[in-house]
């Protein structure tokens, strides 16, 4: 009996083994069906839909900062950030003039995003962790690498901000400038007296009246402030850089596709400079270019515009409206402007000397 049972078990085991061999390995299964991403599968941006319905982009800008956002003697908006507003309108609506500029103070700029008064904030705003992670805004990129500095009178014969021991320093309240100045002096054990004002303009005017010994703000803002002071040559920006200030466009959280639209408009302008596409040449290059990178940028190849809910001419329209990144910089901040700022960190990544401007690839 025992021998019969052993024999029977052997037959069963052998049969099971043969069955497994014939069936092969059992394939792994997943509960998630494979999907493919296509432009039509991406949810439509409610912000973009609203812009198209009203036929206008609502763009938040500085109330008045030479070089960045200001009105000329004819009441027309001009400046670095203003040109990015126009480029965004051209990309989205095909019309660079379809923009309503909304001047905003530092204290109400983010509230304007939250309550829907503006679609995008193109105003010198620093990308910080508290604004990004804490307050939940989405920075779509960096269009200007800045840092905080100190403006003083030449007559003081100062070589460094470390010589401002006991000095009165004008700063704007509730801004990164106020915090950065405190950090700078505290970390060096230097006593100073902050003179705080609600707006940057008020701080600048107080400095002009000699109510303080130094004015601290972003270096680009100091350069702009100096141009409107009496006898600009009597003032100097010290070489000290007290902080990193990555400035860029901001949108409200919850509409990632709209954030992508703003992000890729900025990158298209950066790529245009890198690839040699200018305002004057964009039309011809869109027809005659053989470089696949240029062809993709200008919509002659591929279907990249529809990924954003835009036409294939979105980037071509943006560059055709305001020029590439380098043209925008030179016209408003560089050698063609009153500020005459060097490119510095805002040079292209492959320039000599190299900067930090690096357009993401369109492919």
C-alpha positions in Angstrom: 0.0 0.0 0.0 2.8 2.4 1.0 4.6 1.7 -2.3 1.4 2.4 -4.3 0.9 5.8 -2.6 4.5 6.8 -3.2 4.2 5.8 -6.9 0.9 7.7 -7.2 2.4 10.9 -5.7 5.4 10.7 -8.1 3.0 10.5 -11.1 1.1 13.5 -9.8 4.2 15.6 -9.2 5.6 14.7 -12.6 2.3 15.6 -14.3 2.2 18.9 -12.6 5.8 19.7 -13.5 5.1 18.9 -17.2 2.0 21.0 -17.1 4.0 24.0 -15.8 6.6 23.5 -18.5 4.0 23.5 -21.2 2.2 26.5 -19.9 5.3 28.7 -19.5 5.8 31.4 -17.0 2.7 33.2 -15.8 2.8 36.8 -17.1 2.7 39.7 -14.6 -0.5 41.7 -14.5 -1.2 45.3 -13.6 -4.4 47.0 -12.6 -3.5 50.2 -14.6 -4.2 50.1 -18.3 -1.4 51.5 -20.5 -2.1 55.0 -21.8 -0.6 57.2 -24.4 -0.5 61.0 -24.0 -1.7 63.1 -26.8 -2.4 66.8 -27.0 -6.2 66.1 -27.0 -5.8 64.0 -23.8 -4.5 66.9 -21.8 -7.3 68.8 -20.0 -7.9 72.2 -21.4 -6.5 75.2 -19.4 -9.4 77.1 -17.8 -7.2 80.2 -17.7 -6.4 79.9 -21.5 -10.1 79.4 -22.2 -11.0 82.6 -20.3 -8.3 84.6 -22.1 -9.5 83.4 -25.5 -13.2 84.3 -24.6 -12.3 87.8 -23.5 -9.7 88.3 -26.3 -7.2 89.8 -23.9 -4.4 88.8 -21.6 -4.5 90.4 -18.1 -0.8 90.9 -17.2 0.4 92.1 -13.8 3.4 94.4 -13.9 5.4 96.8 -11.6 3.7 100.2 -11.0 6.7 102.0 -12.4 10.3 100.6 -12.6 12.6 102.0 -15.3 13.7 99.3 -17.7 11.2 96.7 -16.5 7.7 98.3 -16.5 6.8 102.0 -16.9 4.8 104.3 -19.1 6.5 106.6 -21.6 5.5 110.2 -22.3 2.7 109.0 -24.6 1.2 106.7 -21.9 2.5 103.5 -23.6 3.8 100.7 -21.4 7.5 99.9 -22.0 10.1 97.6 -20.4 11.6 94.2 -20.1 8.6 92.6 -18.2 6.2 94.4 -20.5 7.7 92.8 -23.5 7.3 89.4 -22.0 3.6 90.2 -21.4 3.3 91.1 -25.1 5.1 88.0 -26.2 2.7 85.9 -24.1 -0.3 87.6 -25.7 1.2 87.0 -29.2 1.7 83.3 -28.4 -1.8 82.8 -27.0 -3.9 85.2 -29.1 -1.6 86.0 -32.1 -1.8 89.7 -31.1 0.9 91.3 -29.0 -1.3 94.3 -28.3 -4.1 92.2 -26.8 -2.9 92.9 -23.3 -4.3 94.8 -20.3 -1.5 95.9 -18.1 -2.3 95.8 -14.4 0.1 97.8 -12.3 0.6 96.2 -8.9 2.5 97.0 -5.7 4.7 94.4 -4.0 2.0 93.9 -1.3 -0.9 93.2 -3.6 0.7 91.4 -6.5 0.1 87.8 -5.3 -3.4 88.7 -4.1 -4.2 89.8 -7.6 -3.2 86.3 -8.9 -5.4 84.6 -6.2 -8.5 86.6 -6.9 -8.2 86.3 -10.7 -7.5 90.0 -11.5 -4.5 88.9 -13.6 -3.7 85.8 -15.6 0.1 86.0 -15.1 2.4 88.1 -13.0 5.4 89.4 -15.1 6.7 91.6 -12.3 10.2 91.4 -10.7 9.3 88.7 -8.2 11.8 86.4 -6.6 11.3 82.6 -6.7 11.5 81.5 -3.1 10.5 78.4 -1.3 7.8 80.1 0.8 6.1 81.5 -2.3 6.4 78.3 -4.2 5.8 75.6 -1.6 4.3 77.7 1.2 1.9 80.0 -0.6 1.3 77.6 -3.5 2.1 79.8 -6.5 3.7 78.4 -9.6 6.9 80.0 -11.0 7.0 79.2 -14.7 10.7 80.0 -15.1 13.4 82.6 -14.6 13.8 85.5 -17.0 16.3 87.5 -15.0 19.0 86.5 -12.5 19.4 89.3 -10.0 20.9 89.9 -6.5 20.4 92.5 -3.8 22.8 95.3 -3.5 23.4 98.7 -1.9 23.3 102.2 -3.5 25.3 104.9 -1.7 26.7 108.4 -2.4 30.2 108.5 -4.0 31.1 111.2 -1.5 31.0 108.6 1.3 34.1 106.9 -0.4 32.8 103.4 0.6 34.3 100.3 -1.0 32.0 97.7 0.6 28.7 97.4 2.4 30.6 96.0 5.4 31.6 99.7 6.0 28.0 100.6 6.7 28.3 100.0 10.4 25.8 102.2 12.2 24.4 103.4 8.9 20.7 104.2 8.1 19.6 101.8 5.3 16.3 102.4 3.4 14.4 99.2 2.5 10.9 98.3 1.4 8.7 96.7 4.1 7.4 93.1 3.6 9.8 92.4 0.8 12.7 90.0 0.4 14.9 93.1 0.5 14.1 93.9 4.1 14.8 90.3 5.1 18.0 90.0 3.1 19.4 93.3 4.5 18.8 92.0 8.0 20.5 88.7 7.2 23.4 90.4 5.6 24.3 92.6 8.5 23.4 90.1 11.2 25.6 87.4 9.7 28.6 89.8 9.7 27.9 91.2 13.2 27.3 94.7 11.8 24.9 97.2 13.5 22.7 99.2 11.2 19.4 101.1 11.3 16.7 100.0 8.9 14.5 102.8 7.6 11.4 101.0 6.3 8.9 102.2 3.7 5.8 100.6 2.3 7.0 100.9 -1.3 10.3 100.7 -3.2 9.6 104.2 -4.6 9.1 105.7 -1.2 12.4 104.1 0.0 14.2 105.5 -3.1 12.7 109.0 -2.6 13.8 108.9 1.1 17.3 108.0 0.0 17.2 110.9 -2.5 16.3 113.3 0.4 19.3 111.9 2.4 17.0 110.4 5.0 19.2 107.4 4.9 22.8 106.6 4.0 22.1 103.7 1.7 19.3 102.2 -0.3 19.1 98.4 -0.5 17.1 96.5 -3.2 17.6 94.3 -6.2 20.7 95.6 -8.2 18.5 96.0 -11.3 16.1 98.2 -9.3 19.0 100.2 -7.9 20.3 100.8 -11.4 16.8 102.0 -12.4 16.5 104.2 -9.3 19.8 105.9 -10.0 18.6 107.0 -13.4 15.8 109.1 -11.8 17.9 110.7 -9.0 19.3 114.2 -9.2 22.9 113.9 -10.5 22.9 110.1 -11.1 26.7 110.0 -11.4 27.0 111.1 -7.7 25.7 107.6 -6.7 27.4 104.2 -6.9 26.2 100.6 -6.5 28.6 98.8 -4.3 30.1 95.5 -5.5 28.6 93.5 -2.6 25.8 91.1 -3.6 23.7 90.3 -0.5 21.4 87.6 -2.0 20.3 85.5 -5.0 17.1 86.9 -6.6 15.8 84.6 -9.4 13.1 86.7 -11.0 10.4 85.2 -13.2 6.7 84.9 -14.2 4.2 83.6 -11.7 0.8 82.0 -12.2 -1.9 80.7 -9.8 -1.6 77.1 -8.7 -4.1 74.6 -10.1 -3.7 75.2 -13.9 -0.6 73.3 -14.9 -1.3 73.6 -18.6 -1.4 77.4 -18.3 1.9 77.3 -16.3 3.3 75.3 -19.2 2.2 77.8 -21.7 3.9 80.7 -19.9 7.0 78.5 -19.3 7.4 77.5 -23.0 6.8 81.1 -24.2 9.8 82.2 -22.1 11.9 79.2 -23.3 11.0 79.9 -26.9 12.4 83.5 -26.6 15.6 82.1 -25.0 15.9 79.4 -27.7 15.4 82.0 -30.5 18.4 83.9 -29.3 20.5 80.8 -29.0 19.5 79.6 -32.5 20.0 83.1 -34.1 16.3 83.8 -34.8 15.5 87.5 -34.5 12.5 89.7 -34.9 13.8 90.7 -38.4 14.5 87.2 -39.6 11.8 85.1 -38.0 9.4 85.2 -41.0 12.1 84.2 -43.5 13.5 81.5 -41.3 10.1 80.0 -40.7 10.0 79.2 -44.4 13.6 78.6 -45.4 15.3 77.1 -42.3 16.8 73.6 -42.6 17.9 73.3 -38.9 15.4 71.0 -37.3 15.6 72.9 -34.0 14.6 76.1 -35.8 11.9 74.4 -37.7 10.3 72.9 -34.6 10.6 76.3 -32.8 8.9 78.2 -35.6 6.2 75.6 -36.3 7.4 74.4 -39.6 7.9 70.9 -38.2 6.0 68.9 -35.6 2.8 69.7 -33.6 4.1 71.4 -30.5 1.7 74.3 -30.4 -1.4 72.1 -30.0 0.2 70.5 -27.0 -0.5 73.8 -25.3 -3.8 74.5 -26.9 -2.1 77.0 -29.3 -1.4 77.2 -33.0 1.8 75.9 -34.4 2.9 79.6 -35.0 2.8 80.4 -31.3 6.6 80.8 -30.9 7.0 82.5 -34.3 4.3 85.0 -33.3 6.0 85.7 -29.9 9.5 86.3 -31.5 8.0 88.3 -34.3 6.2 90.6 -31.8 9.1 91.5 -29.5 12.3 89.8 -30.7 14.3 87.1 -29.0 15.5 87.2 -25.3 18.8 89.1 -26.2 16.9 91.7 -28.2 14.5 92.2 -25.3 17.4 92.6 -22.8 19.5 95.0 -24.9 16.5 97.2 -25.7 15.3 97.6 -22.1 18.2 96.9 -19.8 21.4 96.6 -21.9 23.5 98.8 -24.1 20.5 100.3 -25.9 18.9 101.5 -22.6 19.5 104.1 -20.0 20.4 101.4 -17.5 23.3 100.0 -19.6 23.5 96.8 -17.6 25.9 94.0 -18.7 24.4 90.6 -19.5 26.4 89.0 -16.7 24.5 86.0 -15.4 21.8 86.7 -17.9 24.0 85.8 -20.9 23.4 82.6 -22.8 24.8 79.4 -21.3 27.2 79.0 -24.3 28.3 82.7 -24.5 31.8 83.8 -23.6 31.7 84.5 -20.7 28.9 82.1 -20.0 25.7 83.0 -18.2 22.7 81.1 -16.9 20.2 81.6 -19.7 19.4 78.1 -21.0 16.4 77.5 -23.1 14.8 74.1 -22.7 14.6 72.0 -25.9 11.5 71.9 -28.0 11.4 68.3 -29.3 
